């Protein structure tokens, strides 16, 4: 978890609000990232804080216009790549659940 927190702190678009919460810096689209240790991707709570192990980043953001969406997407891919994880949209605008936006090739 320590390496992840250090990595997230290095992203200039983010600021750390608590041990388990990162949010957007001023001038970047609204973003909140919770570091969680969830039992299941389909069954988690914001109370599943990661004391030692992180297995889910719950992201709440405002897509807004295409430019903002691209900024957000690039940042999230950067994080997913660091973790060698998938970037998954819980539910797309078209109603598709657990849609894989990006997947690490590692």
C-alpha positions as CSV (number, residue, x, y, z in Angstrom):
1,X,0.0,0.0,0.0
2,X,2.9,2.3,0.8
3,X,4.2,2.2,-2.8
4,X,0.7,3.0,-4.2
5,X,0.2,5.9,-1.9
6,X,3.6,7.3,-2.9
7,X,2.8,6.8,-6.5
8,X,-0.6,8.6,-6.2
9,X,1.1,11.4,-4.3
10,X,3.4,11.9,-7.3
11,X,0.5,12.6,-9.7
12,X,0.1,16.3,-9.8
13,X,-3.6,16.2,-10.6
14,X,-4.3,14.6,-7.2
15,X,-4.0,15.5,-3.6
16,X,-4.3,13.2,-0.6
17,X,-7.2,14.0,1.7
18,X,-6.8,11.2,4.1
19,X,-5.0,7.8,4.5
20,X,-7.5,6.2,2.1
21,X,-8.8,9.1,0.0
22,X,-7.3,11.0,-2.9
23,X,-9.1,13.8,-4.7
24,X,-8.5,16.2,-7.6
25,X,-6.4,19.3,-7.3
26,X,-7.9,22.6,-8.3
27,X,-8.3,22.9,-12.1
28,X,-8.6,19.2,-12.7
29,X,-12.0,17.5,-13.2
30,X,-13.8,16.3,-10.0
31,X,-12.2,13.0,-8.9
32,X,-12.3,10.9,-5.7
33,X,-10.3,7.7,-5.4
34,X,-10.8,5.5,-2.4
35,X,-8.2,2.8,-1.5
36,X,-10.2,-0.3,-0.5
37,X,-9.8,-3.9,0.5
38,X,-13.0,-5.3,-0.9
39,X,-14.3,-8.8,-0.7
40,X,-15.8,-8.7,-4.2
41,X,-15.8,-6.1,-7.0
42,X,-19.6,-6.3,-7.1
43,X,-20.0,-6.0,-3.3
44,X,-17.9,-3.3,-1.6
45,X,-18.5,-0.3,0.6
46,X,-16.6,2.9,1.2
47,X,-16.0,1.5,4.7
48,X,-13.8,-1.3,3.3
49,X,-10.7,0.8,3.9
50,X,-7.4,-0.7,3.2
51,X,-5.3,-0.9,6.3
52,X,-2.5,-3.0,4.8
53,X,-3.8,-4.3,1.4
54,X,-5.5,-2.6,-1.5
55,X,-7.3,-4.7,-4.0
56,X,-9.8,-2.1,-5.3
57,X,-9.7,1.6,-6.2
58,X,-13.2,3.0,-6.1
59,X,-13.2,6.0,-8.4
60,X,-16.0,8.6,-8.5
61,X,-15.5,11.3,-11.1
62,X,-17.4,13.7,-13.3
63,X,-16.8,12.9,-17.0
64,X,-18.1,16.2,-18.2
65,X,-17.0,17.0,-21.8
66,X,-14.8,14.9,-24.0
67,X,-11.7,16.9,-23.1
68,X,-12.2,16.2,-19.3
69,X,-13.0,12.6,-20.0
70,X,-9.8,12.1,-21.9
71,X,-7.8,13.7,-19.0
72,X,-9.4,11.5,-16.5
73,X,-9.0,8.4,-18.7
74,X,-5.3,9.0,-19.2
75,X,-4.7,9.5,-15.5
76,X,-6.7,6.3,-14.6
77,X,-4.7,4.3,-17.2
78,X,-1.5,5.6,-15.7
79,X,-2.6,4.3,-12.3
80,X,-3.9,1.0,-13.7
81,X,-0.6,0.5,-15.5
82,X,1.4,1.1,-12.3
83,X,-0.7,-1.5,-10.6
84,X,-0.9,-3.9,-13.6
85,X,-4.6,-3.9,-13.1
86,X,-7.6,-3.5,-15.3
87,X,-9.5,-0.2,-15.6
88,X,-13.2,-1.1,-15.3
89,X,-16.3,1.1,-15.7
90,X,-18.8,-0.2,-13.2
91,X,-21.6,0.7,-15.5
92,X,-21.3,2.6,-18.8
93,X,-23.7,5.3,-20.1
94,X,-25.2,2.5,-22.2
95,X,-25.8,0.3,-19.2
96,X,-23.0,-2.2,-19.8
97,X,-21.8,-3.5,-16.4
98,X,-18.1,-4.1,-15.5
99,X,-16.9,-2.8,-18.9
100,X,-13.1,-3.1,-19.3
101,X,-11.8,0.2,-20.5
102,X,-8.1,-0.7,-20.4
103,X,-6.1,-3.8,-19.4
104,X,-2.4,-4.1,-18.5
105,X,-0.3,-6.2,-20.9
106,X,2.2,-7.1,-18.1
